């Protein structure tokens, strides 16, 4: 694709250094848009205690620039209630200190934006928390595109839904990840600027997984919303229905629930068939080590792991937890959220039927061709042109 206008694209995230989905999206977009001829700057609001080495994932130097507004992690300090302020005059000190910190970061962002030409620049705000800094910065008329990387339902189940409607309502465009979420934000959320922009595949959909490795793979942060406790419960049904099976479950990732999940695996007497592999920077290789990908998330937006698994040639079994999952797995195996017995049943069918696994593995890469980098880059180019009219 030929880019008619070379732009400065500033992508602002809560942080850019974790190995999470939003960060991997931002990094892949940095690669993609730089390859299209744009000058890309990735901005993290805050640093993280254990940054992932994204430079090591590249054969050469990063094609985009990076910057942090605050070197250390930032924790929000909400404004105390009126009652709390009346009873404790110093109750607002922490909040006021947080506002000063926020303004210092916004000033840093203003400095980063100052050299840019508003007529050929655009800001992409990946998460609504980061938008609080953008609203305090001097954007000098540079158009801002807001994003939500979770479903409408997940946003509205938290404080983020209210903040999205407040902070994104007057932007030229607010993009959701699926058609259904864009409709929900419009009809239920009252947003009249909602559009759709799926995630691109971060690497080519070339397959490569072996249907006969007899390994199920899961990947994600070991935290409540990713539902690994439900996965272990489902896996216990699979294993106990197949005494002596050589199938194994590999879980890649780390997080606050790791110790509890390891204890659960022991309690369910499945620890010998489950391995906690820890975090990995080699996602394609980790996925291709398996024959089936499993996802038991309680909430998702547009899960990169499902895209990546299909690109690697893995049949998938997933909880139907969000429109993004349904969009990606149009022909995949979806199970009603939380039904671990049904999940085990569907997974068992794939485990027991090698021919079916092979057929699905062969079809998987083609099923995500519509998310190729070229296709998604073209959609971003049209959006950039639209917000600059």
BELLINJO-V950385 format. One record per residue. N is the residue number from 0. RES is the residue in one letter. PHI is phi in radians with two decimals (999 if undefined). NEAR is the number of other ideal C-beta (glycine too) atoms within 10 Angstrom. D_FIRST is the distance of its C-alpha to the first C-alpha in whole Angstrom. Layout:
BEGIN
n/res/phi/near/d_first
N/RES/PHI/NEAR/D_FIRST
N/RES/PHI/NEAR/D_FIRST
END
This chain:
BEGIN
n/res/phi/near/d_first
0/X/999/11/0
1/X/-1.66/6/4
2/X/-1.49/14/6
3/X/-1.43/8/9
4/X/-2.26/12/12
5/X/-1.47/11/13
6/X/-2.04/22/15
7/X/-1.59/18/18
8/X/-2.00/25/18
9/X/-1.89/25/21
10/X/-1.84/26/21
11/X/-1.96/27/25
12/X/-2.15/26/27
13/X/-0.97/20/31
14/X/-2.61/24/30
15/X/-2.08/26/27
16/X/-2.02/21/30
17/X/-1.32/19/31
18/X/-1.70/21/30
19/X/-1.61/20/29
20/X/-1.09/19/26
21/X/-1.13/20/25
22/X/-1.22/22/25
23/X/-1.13/20/23
24/X/-1.08/22/21
25/X/-1.07/26/21
26/X/-1.16/24/20
27/X/-1.17/18/17
28/X/-1.18/24/16
29/X/-1.04/23/17
30/X/-1.11/19/15
31/X/-1.12/21/12
32/X/-1.24/24/11
33/X/-1.12/16/13
34/X/-1.14/14/10
35/X/-1.44/20/8
36/X/1.79/13/10
37/X/-1.56/24/13
38/X/-1.71/17/16
39/X/-1.95/24/18
40/X/-2.16/19/21
41/X/-1.67/25/23
42/X/-2.06/28/26
43/X/-1.78/25/29
44/X/-1.07/26/32
45/X/-2.40/22/34
46/X/-1.40/16/35
47/X/-2.23/18/36
48/X/-1.24/8/39
49/X/-2.28/9/37
50/X/-1.22/15/34
51/X/-1.41/18/31
52/X/-1.50/10/30
53/X/-1.22/19/26
54/X/-1.08/10/26
55/X/-1.18/7/28
56/X/-1.35/16/25
57/X/-1.79/12/23
58/X/-1.26/4/24
59/X/-2.35/6/23
60/X/-1.15/7/24
61/X/-1.11/16/22
62/X/-1.44/15/18
63/X/-2.29/20/20
64/X/-1.61/14/23
65/X/-2.31/18/25
66/X/-2.71/15/29
67/X/-2.07/19/31
68/X/-1.43/24/33
69/X/-2.40/17/36
70/X/-1.21/9/37
71/X/-1.86/10/39
72/X/-1.00/12/39
73/X/-2.05/20/39
74/X/-2.05/9/41
75/X/-1.09/10/42
76/X/-2.20/16/45
77/X/-1.07/9/46
78/X/-1.21/14/48
79/X/-1.13/17/52
80/X/-1.13/10/53
81/X/-1.02/8/56
82/X/-1.06/9/59
83/X/-1.13/11/57
84/X/-1.21/14/57
85/X/-1.21/10/61
86/X/-1.36/10/62
87/X/-2.32/11/61
88/X/-0.94/8/60
89/X/-1.60/8/58
90/X/-1.08/15/56
91/X/-1.55/15/53
92/X/-1.08/12/53
93/X/-1.12/14/50
94/X/-1.16/15/48
95/X/-1.14/11/48
96/X/-1.13/11/48
97/X/-1.13/16/44
98/X/-1.10/15/44
99/X/-1.15/10/44
100/X/-1.08/16/42
101/X/-1.04/20/39
102/X/-1.14/13/40
103/X/-1.13/12/40
104/X/-1.19/22/36
105/X/-1.11/20/35
106/X/-1.13/14/36
107/X/-1.10/18/34
108/X/-1.13/23/31
109/X/-1.01/16/32
110/X/-1.11/12/32
111/X/-1.17/16/29
112/X/-1.46/21/27
113/X/-0.95/9/30
114/X/-1.33/8/28
115/X/-1.49/20/25
116/X/-1.52/10/24
117/X/-1.00/14/24
118/X/-1.28/11/22
119/X/-2.35/16/19
120/X/-2.30/23/20
121/X/-2.61/23/20
122/X/-1.94/25/22
123/X/-1.95/27/21
124/X/-1.69/26/25
125/X/-1.38/24/24
126/X/-2.40/21/28
127/X/-1.19/25/31
128/X/-1.01/18/33
129/X/-1.13/27/31
130/X/-1.12/23/31
131/X/-1.08/18/34
132/X/-1.33/25/34
133/X/-1.08/23/31
134/X/-1.13/14/33
135/X/-1.59/17/36
136/X/-1.57/21/33
137/X/-1.57/13/33
138/X/-1.50/19/29
139/X/1.00/12/30
140/X/1.50/8/28
141/X/-1.21/21/25
142/X/-1.13/20/23
143/X/-2.01/22/24
144/X/-1.84/25/22
145/X/-1.58/27/25
146/X/-2.33/25/24
147/X/-2.25/26/27
148/X/-1.75/25/26
149/X/-2.36/27/29
150/X/-1.23/24/30
151/X/-1.00/28/32
152/X/-1.09/16/35
153/X/-1.14/22/35
154/X/-1.08/25/34
155/X/-1.27/18/37
156/X/-1.44/12/40
157/X/-2.32/11/39
158/X/-1.22/12/40
159/X/-1.12/17/36
160/X/-1.03/20/36
161/X/-1.09/13/38
162/X/-1.22/15/36
163/X/-1.03/25/33
164/X/-1.13/17/34
165/X/-1.39/12/36
166/X/-1.57/21/33
167/X/-1.79/24/30
168/X/-1.03/14/32
169/X/-1.76/11/31
170/X/-1.34/19/27
171/X/-1.08/16/25
172/X/-2.62/20/23
173/X/-2.14/27/25
174/X/-1.91/24/22
175/X/-1.77/32/24
176/X/-1.61/27/23
177/X/-2.42/22/24
178/X/-1.05/12/25
179/X/-1.10/18/28
180/X/-1.15/27/28
181/X/-1.09/22/27
182/X/-1.11/16/29
183/X/-1.13/20/32
184/X/-1.11/26/31
185/X/-1.36/17/31
186/X/-1.44/11/34
187/X/-1.71/12/36
188/X/-1.61/23/35
189/X/1.26/10/35
190/X/-1.56/21/32
191/X/-1.76/10/30
192/X/-2.14/16/27
193/X/-1.33/22/26
194/X/-2.43/17/22
195/X/-2.08/16/21
196/X/-2.60/19/18
197/X/-1.21/21/18
198/X/-1.33/21/18
199/X/-1.50/22/15
200/X/-1.14/23/17
201/X/-1.41/21/17
202/X/-2.65/15/18
203/X/-1.08/11/17
204/X/-1.52/20/19
205/X/-1.97/11/21
206/X/1.23/18/24
207/X/2.03/15/27
208/X/-1.26/27/30
209/X/-1.76/17/33
210/X/-1.10/21/35
211/X/-1.86/11/38
212/X/-1.34/16/39
213/X/1.02/16/40
214/X/-2.26/17/39
215/X/-1.70/25/37
216/X/-2.06/27/35
217/X/-2.26/27/35
218/X/-2.57/25/33
219/X/2.79/24/33
220/X/-1.22/19/35
221/X/-1.43/23/39
222/X/-2.49/15/40
223/X/-0.98/14/41
224/X/-1.18/14/38
225/X/-1.49/25/37
226/X/1.18/25/40
227/X/-1.18/29/41
228/X/-1.12/18/44
229/X/-1.20/18/43
230/X/-1.10/27/42
231/X/-1.10/23/45
232/X/-1.09/19/47
233/X/-1.10/27/45
234/X/-1.10/28/45
235/X/-1.09/20/49
236/X/-1.16/19/49
237/X/-1.08/22/47
238/X/-1.18/22/49
239/X/-1.22/13/52
240/X/-1.42/13/52
241/X/-2.37/14/51
242/X/-0.96/6/54
243/X/1.39/5/53
244/X/-1.06/15/49
245/X/-1.66/8/47
246/X/-1.22/19/44
247/X/-2.27/17/43
248/X/-2.01/24/41
249/X/-1.84/18/39
250/X/-2.01/26/38
251/X/-1.76/22/36
252/X/2.39/23/36
253/X/-2.52/18/38
254/X/2.82/15/40
255/X/-1.15/10/43
256/X/-1.66/17/44
257/X/-1.03/17/44
258/X/-1.07/10/48
259/X/-1.13/13/48
260/X/-1.23/18/46
261/X/-1.10/16/48
262/X/-1.14/11/51
263/X/-1.12/19/50
264/X/-1.05/23/49
265/X/-1.16/12/53
266/X/-1.11/11/54
267/X/-1.41/16/53
268/X/1.07/11/54
269/X/-2.15/19/50
270/X/-1.06/15/50
271/X/-1.22/10/50
272/X/-1.87/18/47
273/X/-2.14/23/45
274/X/-2.18/14/43
275/X/-1.65/18/42
276/X/-1.49/15/39
277/X/1.36/11/38
278/X/-1.22/16/35
279/X/-2.40/16/32
280/X/-1.68/12/29
281/X/-1.89/11/29
282/X/-1.09/20/27
283/X/-1.02/18/26
284/X/-1.15/11/29
285/X/-1.10/19/31
286/X/-1.16/24/30
287/X/-1.24/21/30
288/X/-1.37/18/34
289/X/-2.02/26/34
290/X/-1.96/24/35
291/X/-2.48/26/34
292/X/-1.84/25/33
293/X/-2.20/28/35
294/X/-2.44/27/34
295/X/-2.10/25/37
296/X/-1.07/24/36
297/X/-1.42/17/38
298/X/-2.63/19/35
299/X/-2.60/28/31
300/X/-1.89/26/28
301/X/-2.32/26/25
302/X/-1.13/26/26
303/X/-1.07/25/24
304/X/-1.09/25/27
305/X/-1.16/24/26
306/X/-0.99/22/23
307/X/-1.17/22/23
308/X/-1.09/32/26
309/X/-1.12/31/25
310/X/-1.07/27/22
311/X/-1.52/26/25
312/X/1.51/24/27
313/X/-1.81/28/29
314/X/-1.04/26/31
315/X/-2.20/25/32
316/X/-2.15/25/35
317/X/-2.55/27/34
318/X/-1.26/26/36
319/X/-1.44/14/35
320/X/-1.77/25/35
321/X/-2.90/27/32
322/X/-0.98/23/29
323/X/-1.09/26/27
324/X/-1.17/24/29
325/X/-1.13/15/29
326/X/-1.13/19/25
327/X/-1.28/28/24
328/X/-1.70/21/28
329/X/-1.00/10/28
330/X/-1.98/10/29
331/X/-1.63/22/31
332/X/-1.71/18/34
333/X/-1.89/17/35
334/X/-2.21/22/38
335/X/-1.02/10/40
336/X/-0.96/18/40
337/X/1.55/14/43
338/X/-1.49/15/44
339/X/-1.23/21/45
340/X/-1.19/10/47
341/X/-1.15/14/44
342/X/-1.08/29/42
343/X/-1.07/23/44
344/X/-1.12/16/45
345/X/-1.17/18/41
346/X/-1.13/24/40
347/X/-1.06/19/44
348/X/-1.07/13/42
349/X/-1.22/20/39
350/X/-1.08/21/42
351/X/-1.44/13/44
352/X/-2.11/12/42
353/X/-1.10/13/40
354/X/-1.13/8/39
355/X/-1.13/14/37
356/X/-1.01/22/36
357/X/-1.10/16/34
358/X/-1.11/13/33
359/X/-1.18/22/31
360/X/-1.10/22/30
361/X/-1.16/13/28
362/X/-1.45/15/26
363/X/-1.02/23/25
364/X/-1.03/20/22
365/X/-1.15/11/21
366/X/-1.18/19/22
367/X/-1.98/20/20
368/X/-1.06/12/16
369/X/-1.18/13/16
370/X/-1.84/20/15
371/X/-1.05/15/13
372/X/-0.94/20/11
373/X/-1.09/11/7
374/X/-1.15/14/9
375/X/-1.28/19/11
376/X/-1.05/18/8
377/X/-1.07/13/7
378/X/-1.17/15/11
379/X/-1.13/21/12
380/X/-1.06/19/10
381/X/-1.15/8/12
382/X/-1.19/20/15
383/X/-1.03/22/15
384/X/-1.09/12/15
385/X/-1.16/13/18
386/X/-1.31/15/20
387/X/-1.72/16/20
388/X/-1.21/6/21
END
